[in-house]
Amino acid sequence: MKYDYKFGNDFYKYYQEYGLKITKYKILAPPQEQKNQPGLEYLMFPKPIFDNPKYKGSGKLKDKVAIITGGDSGLGKAAAIAFVKEGAKVVIPYYNEDIDANETKNYIEKLGGECTLIKGDITKKDFCQKIVDETLNRYGKINILVNNAGVQYQADSLEEITDEQFDWTMKVNIYGMFYLTKAVLPYLNSGDTIINLSSITTFYGDPQLIDYVTTKGAIVGFTRSLARNLALKNIRVNAIAPGFFWTPLQPACWQSEKIPSLGSDAAMARGAMPYELAPTFVFLASDDSSYVTGQVIHNNGGQIMG
C-alpha cells in the first residue's frame, strides 16, 4: 500500500481513508520498509525528530571529544546533536550512508559545532584503529566513546537465520564494539566514559530477532565486566537499552505492516523519537553520572519495568 502524502503527519486520517483498523496507541509512521541495512534516514517518512529545540546546553561536555559510531542517523545522531549543544566535538564513523552523514554534519556546523566524518566498516580492526588515529590527529584526545552502530534482521525462526546473517550481525554489533573500544582505551583517562547500546529486546527475548538479541545480551555482559575492570581508573562504562525509537533500523528490519504497531505494547502505548533519548546520553557522558557505572539505563515507555 502506497502512502498518500496529502495527509501529512495525520496517520489517523490515513488509516480511516484506507479502511484500516484504528488503534488506541499513537502511530509514529505508516507502513514502510527498506531493503538494505542499516537503513537510510533520508528515505523515511516521517523523518525522525533528532533535536529538541527546547534543549539548551549548559557546558556539561565542554571541550570533550566524543566518538559516536553510527552517528549519521537515528539515536547516534540525536546523541551527537546533544553532545555538540553541551560543548563537545564529535567524530562520526559511518558505514555507507553518505547523504545522512553529510546532513548530520551540516546540521552540527549550523549549530556552531565541530563534526568529523569517517567512512568505513567497523568490523575491520584496521578501520577501528584508523578512527582512533584520525580523532587524535585532529583533536588530540578522546573522552567519550558511544558504541551505537548495529544491524538487526527479522526472522520468524532460528532456521531462517543464515550463517552469513548470524556472522554479520555478530561482527557489526559485537566485534566492531570490541575492536574500537580496545583501540580507544589506551587514550581514556579518569573521568572519561564509554556508552554501549543494548536493547529492550534483550530483556524480553524478541522471538523474531534471535541473533540480534544474542548480540545485545552480550553487550550487557561486556558493559558490566568492563565497568568493574576500569572502575578504579575512574573510567565509567554504562549501557542504554532503548525501546522502540523511530530510526532507520526499523523500516530496514521489519515488514512494512508491523511498523505502525511498534511501541504499542509499552505502558505509554507509543514509540518515541530519537531526541527523547538524547538527555540519557548526556547524563551518562557527563559528570552528572559520576557515581554510575556498570548500569543499563532503560528508556522504553514502561514496556519493561524493574
Secondary structure, DSSP 8 states (H G I E B T S, - for coil): ----GGGTT-HHHHHHHTT----SSB----S---SSSS--GGG-SS------TT----STTTT-EEEETTTTSHHHHHHHHHHHHTT-EEEEEESS-HHHHHHHHHHHHHTT--EEEEES-TTSHHHHHHHHHHHHHHHS---EEEE--------SSGGGS-HHHHHHHHIIIIIHHHHHHHHHGGG--TT-EEEEE--THHHHT-TT-HHHHHHHHHHHHHHHHHHHHHGGGT-EEEEEEE--B-STHHHHHS-GGGGGGTTTTSTTSB-B-GGGTHHHHHHHHSGGGTT--S-EEEESTTSS--
